[in-house]
Amino acid sequence: MMRILDFDALSPEDFLNRDIQAEEDVSAAVDEVIREVRERGDAALRDYTRCFDGAEITDLWVSAEEFDAARRAVDPYFMETLKEAAKNIRRFHERQRHNDFVLTDRAGIVMGQRWTPIEKVGICVPRSPEAFPSTILMNAIPAQIAGVTDVVIVTPPRPDGSISPEALMAAELAEVTEVFKIGGAQAVAALAYGTETVPQVDKIVGPGGIFVATAKRKVFGRVAIDMIAGPSEILVLADGKTNPRWAAADLLSQAEHDVLSSAVLVTDSRELAEQVRAEVEAQLKALPRKDIARRSIEENGKIIVTDSLDKAVEAVNRIAPEHLELCVDDPFALLPRIQNAGSVFLGRTTPEALGDYFAGPNHTLPTSGTARFSSPLGVDDFMKRSSFLCYDRAALSACSGRIADFARREGLEGHARSALSRKESE
């Protein structure tokens, strides 16, 4: 049963106790996987796929014939859903494009900034029990909009060595370059270092369990990564007018992900707190993943009761949740006061599941309190910016003395001489 806690009695640890560091045995196991993949390449990938996924695979990549079969297998209704979701995601992320700029307002000086796409990106897609089509759309479409040349997906195969047709059709809609039948830490290692078949990429994105997260942490520097994602989280901020059935359903929508998931209700109504707790218990009984959800609720779930909505907003900003629902009369009035949240769902008829699949904003979000300093995945994550500048002789001559003085105050005579050398040659 969910715990009901008073806001004023909580300690700082109650708000920020969501450590995502891997334990020592996980770290050692990932080190071994990375070493094996670097040394043995495709052979190691096949061995790990046999060991962890129970699949014997000859070809690591998904063939054109497998894509053809997927087109015939996918339910037409769901195919239309995929297309509409892809359209919504593309429409939202296209607004994130940046414009280059050039400054020419001073005589003899040109400077500016330009954006260029990362060339090669790998996307990790977990399987539970199937590869997630939503993850493919959310990660690959922003990369495509950014102009990434090669977008490859790695995802564990089913025991028969196949990938779900729905996942393959999502990959096709997002114009993915290749799909590989590998997952876990071994897939991260393959993307970071390359094998005979899997290309080395410049950046790795996408969610995964503790082994994937640990592997991403270890290869960072060799390649870029999006974030170290922890278990899924939801915080529902609700007033006393909120339907307890709706609030309970939304809390369970994240609790069913993983036993480590976190579902939190913050409310200024003790009556609603009691109603939601009872409703969670009632709805758990009919949930297919009730064992996972119950453990998540009992170990990580909580209801925080405050004496005002002001205190409720304070609780939100201290927790910095991945998903935040504002179930109040005027959610837009509260929105400017929310400083720390990955994605905000405004109003009682905007459940978090909308963002998971369909609406358009990205569902790859900062977890474990990192919304204090991190952002959702977007087009920016697949681009890099460069600055440029050009001074003519007169413009440089006008400031070279100041540059030399600055450099000498930092003890760098070579810098000073470089700045003055053009002037001395006149």
N, C-alpha and C positions, 0 to 999 in steps of 0.2 A: 504494500500500500504506500502511496506517496506521502512523504513527510510534509507537514505544514509547519512553517517556521516564521517567526516574527522578524521583519527586516532589521529592527533596531538591535536585535540580539545576535546578528550574524557577525562573524569575524572576517577580516580580509581574506583569509584562507578559504572561507566558504564561497567566495566569489571567484577566485582565480585558481582553484585546485584542479587543473586539467593538464597535467604534464604529459607531453607526447614523446618523451625520450624513450628510446628502445632499451630493453633490459640487456644485460651483458651477453646472455646466451644468444639472443636474437642478433646482436651486433656481430658476434663471432661467426654465426651461421651465414650471415650475409657476406662477410669478408670471404668466406670459403666459396660461396656461389660466384662472386665477382672474379675471384682468382681462377676458378674452373672455366668460366666463360671466356676469360681473356686468353687462357692457355689452350683450350680445346675447341672453342668456337661452336659451330653448329652441333657437333657431337654432344657437347655438354648440354646444349639446349634440348636436344632430343631426350637425353637421359633424365633431365629434370622434369620434362613434360610427362614422361612415363611415370616418374616417381610421384609427382605432386598432383597431376591431373588424370592419371590412369589412362593416358592416350598414347598410342603408338603412331607417330607421324613420320612420314618420309619427306614430304615437302613442307617446309616451314611456312610458306606463303599460301594465301588463298588464291586459287586459280580462277581464270575467266569462266571455266565451266561451273565452278561452285557459285559464282555470282549469277550465272544464267539460271541455275537451279533455284537460287534464292528468290529471283524475280517471280518464278512460277509458284513458289511455295507461300509467299507472304499473302496474308489475308488482304483483299482489296480495301476494306474499310480501314484497316490499320495503316495501309500504305498511304491513304489519303490523310490520315492523322499525322503520319511522319512528314508528309509534304507541307501540311499546314504549320506544324511546329517548326520545321526548318525555315519556312517563310517568316514566321514571327521572330525567330532568333536572328535571322539575317537582317531583317528590318531594324531591329533594335541596335545591333552591333555596327551596322553601317554608319550610324550617327557618331560612332567613336573614332572615326577617321580623323587624323591630324593633318593640318595644312603646313607645308613648309613656309618659311618666311625669310625675307631679305631686307636688311636695313641699308639704305643708301642716303641717309639724311645729312651726312657730313662729307665735305669735299675730300676726295681721294681715298675714301674708306668704304669697303663693302664687307658686310658680315651677315651671317644668317644661320639657319638651322634646317636640316633636311632629315626626313624619316625614310628608313629603308627596311624592308622585311628581313627577318631571319630566314636563312635559306632552307634549312632542314629541321623538321620538328617531329618528335615521336610522341604519341599519345597512348598512355596506359589506360586500358578499359577493363575493370574487374568483371568477374562472372559470378553471379549469385542469384539463381542458378544459371542464368544466361548472361551473355555480354549485354551491357546496358546501351540500348540505342540512344537514350537521352544523353548519356555521357559523350558519345561520339558526336552528336550534333552540337552540343555545347562547347566542345573543345575544338572540333575541326572547322566549324563555320567561321569563328573569329580568325583562325589562322588563314583560311582561304581569303577572307576579306582583306587581311593584312598584306597578302601577296606572297605568302610562303610558297617556295617552289615545290618542295617535297614534304607531304604530310603522310606519315606512316602510323599505323595502329598496331599495337600489340595487345592481344587478349587471349586468355587461356582457352584451349579447345574443350569441347565436350568429350566424354570418354570415347566416342566413336571417331574423334579427330576432326569434327566439323565445328563451324561457328554458326550461331543462330541466323536464320535468314533475315530476321528483323534487324539485327546488327549490321549485316552486310548491306542491306538496303539503306540504312542510315549512313553508312560509309560512302555509298554511291551518291546519295543526295548531297553529301558534304564534299564531294570531289576529292576523296582520299586517294593518295597515290598507290599504296599497298597496304594489305592487312596480313599480319603474321600471327601464327597460332602458338604464341608463347605468352606467359604471364609471370607474375611474381618478380622477385629480385633478379632472376636470370634475364628477364626481358629488359629490365632497366640497365643491367650490365651490357647486354647486347647493343642497346641503343647508344650507350655511352662510348663503347670501344669498337663496335662493329664486329661482325663475323663474316664468314664466307658468303652468307646470304643476307643478313640483316645489315642495313646501312648505318654507319655512324651518323648521329644527328648533332645539331647544335643546341637543342633545348628539349627537355623532357617535361611533359605536363600530364595531368590526369591523376585521378584518385587511386587508392589501393589500401591494403591493410598495412600492418606494422612492418612487414618485410619489404614491401614496396617503398614505404615512407623512409625506412632506414637506408635502403639502397640509394634512393634519390639523394639523401643527405650525404652519403659517402662519395657519390660521383660528382657532386656539385663542385665546380671549378674546372673539371674536365668538360662538363657541359653546364648549361644553365638549367634551372628548374623553376617551376611556377611557385610552389609552396610546399611546406611539410604539413600535409593535412592530417588532422586528428579525426576522432569519431564525430558523427553527425550530431548537430545540436538544434534545438528549437526553444525559443522563449516566447510565450504568449503573454502579452500585457493586456489584461482584460478588466473592465469595470463590472459593476454588479448587474448591468443590463445584458451581459453576454449570455448566449445560450450555452449551458454547461455541456450539453451533448457535443456541440461543435468544438468547444475548447478541448474536451477530452479526446475527440477524434484527431484533432491536429497534433496534440501531444503524442499520441500513439503512432502517428504517421512517421515520426522520427525514431521513436523507441523501438520500432520493429526492425530498423536497420541493423542494429548491432547491440550486444549486451553492454558495450561501452558508450553507447549513445546517451545523450543528455536531453531530457525534456523538462522544462521549467515553466511554471505558471507564476506570474507576478500580478497581484490584484489588490485593490483597496477594499475588497468586500470579503469578509470572513465567511459569509453565507455562500458566496460563489465558490470559495476555496473548498468548503465541505461538499458542495454539490459536484464539483469537478472531480474531487477525489473518489466519490462514490461512483460517478459515471465512468471513470477510468477502469475501476474494478469490474463494472458490468460489461463494458465493451471488450475488455481483455479476454473474457471467456469465449467470445466468438471470433477472435482474431486468429487466422491461420498460423502466424508466427508468434503465438502468445507466449511461448516459453522464453524466446529471446526478448520480447517486449516487456514481459513481467520482470525479468532480471534487470533490464535497463531501468525500468521505473523504480524498482526497489533499491537499486544500488546508486543510481545517479539522478533520479528524478526528484523534484521538490516543488513545493508551493510556497511562495514567499508572500506574506501578507503585510501590506504597508498601511499607514494611516491616511495616505493621500496619493493622488496621481503624480504629484511632484516627486514624492519618495519612490514611486514605481519607476519613473524615468531615471532617477539616480541609480536604482538597482540595475536597470538595463545597461546604462553606460559603464557600470563597474563590471558587469558580467561580459559585455562585448560579444553577444551571441552571433552565431553563424546566420541563423534565420530568426527574424523578429516579426511577430504579428502584433499589430496595434488594434485590438478589438475594443474600440471606444466610439462614442458618438461622432467626434470630430478628429479623426486620426491625422489629418493634414495640419491641425493646430499643434500636435505633438511632434510631428516630423522634424521641424527645425531644431528641436531640442535633443534629438537623437544624435549623439556623437560617435558611438561605437556599435556598428552592426554591419554584417556582411550584406544582407538583403532585407529590405523592409516591406512588409505586406500590410497594406492600409485598409482597414475596415473589416467588419465581421464577415463579409461575403468574399474575402480574398484569402483562401487557404494557401498554406505554403506549397501544397502539391501543384498549384498553378505554376509556380516558378521551377519546380523540378522538371517539368515536362514540356510546357506548352507556351507560356506567355511571351517569352523573349529574352528577358534579362538572364544573365548566366547563372547556372546553379553550382559552378565550381567556386566555392566561397572560403574565406578565411575562418578557421576554427580555433578552438582552444584559447580564446581570448585575443588572438592575433588581429581581430578586426579593429583593435586599438591602433594598428599601424599598417594594416594590409587591406587590399581591395579585392573585389571579385575578379575572376579571369576575364580578360577582354582583349580587344584588338591590340592594345598597347603591349601585351605580353608576348606578342609575336613580331614586334618591331623594335628597332633601335634607332636612336637619333644621333646625328653627328652635327657638330658646328663647323662653320668655315669662316675665314676672314681674309681680306686682302687690303693692304695699305700701299699706296704709291709712295714714291721717294719723298715727296714733300710731307705727306702725312706722318711717315715714320720719323723724319728728321725733326718734326715738331715735338715729338714725345720721347725720342730716344734717350735724352738726358734723364728724364724722370724714370725711365725703365732701368737705366744703368744704376741710378741712385738706389732704387728699390732693391735691385739685385745685390748690390754691395752691402746693404743693411742686413741682408740675409746671409752674407758671407759667400756669395756665389759670383766671383769675379768673371768666370767664363761667360755667364749670362750677360753681365754688363758689357763685356767686350763684343759679344755677338750683336747686341743692340746698337753699339756705337760704330761697328765696323763699316756699315753702309755710309754713315755720315763722314767718316774719316777718308773714305775713298773718293769723295766728291772733288 
